[in-house]
Amino acid sequence: MLQIIFNNRRVTLAAMIETSALATQIYKVLRNEIISGIFAPGDKLDINELANKYGVSRSPVKEAVNQLVHEGLIEILPRKGTYITQLRFKDCIEALDTRFMVETWSASQAIKHVSDKEIDIWKQIMDKMDALLIVQPFSYESYSKLDMEFHQLLVQWARNQKVQHIYNSINPLISLARVGYNEVFENSLKRHKDHQNMFEALKNQDLSSLVDALQQHNHSLKEDLKLHWNEQLYGPIDESI
């Protein structure tokens, strides 16, 4: 039986594969719990408690945590422990501006070769978002998932894996920031108009209007973030920004 050294222990390849598969599952669950606010920014994580909660050993939990450290959702502080990342207002603004920069470049590429079928996919997402906006109580979680998919597709259509990787590394930080303020229906309704403008601009191959819509969307997000920032969770806003 093939054996290798993993985490300073001699294990079988089968055991390592099983650990890796478990780590992937735990990573997905833990990531979702962080983004959905089950774990709040600044919460301390205990590896043993997480292992007991998920019914696994420490190894796959540690591997999952390390993945989330790489994404920026978890931070390990020397001699203190493992914590959900405590973002600053400046971090969130920089993440939004970086996302805008990536989306603007992606728009300039996507508009050259986006297909009618792909534009129709955007239309289908828009229809689903429209439907959510007329139902009360408003499901922000469902709307947010469609919102994220809508934006990710624009970057995907740029057909550049490196840029997509950069974009995917930013989104978890933005999702974490949303835990810090209570999204209200009116804000989503306002930004939905931006989505409509983006859709029309892409359909008409109007890059200037598409960039304008992206810029307006980014500005609106930053204004809402500042207005609804939860200082108890994240600390004070840097007024110089």
ABEGO torsion letter per residue (X at the ends): XBBBBBGGBBBBAAAAAAAAAAAAAAAAAAAAAAAAGABBBGBBBBAAAAAAAAGBBAAAAAAAAAAAAAAGABBBBBGAEBBBBBBBAAAAAAAAAAAAAAAAAAAAAAAAABBAAAAAAAAAAAAAAAAAAABOBBBAAAAAAAAAAAAAAAAAAAGBAAAAAAAAAAAAAAAAAAAABBBBAAAAAAAAAAAAAAAAAAAAGBAAAAAAAAAAAAAAAAAAAAAABBAAAAEBBBAAX
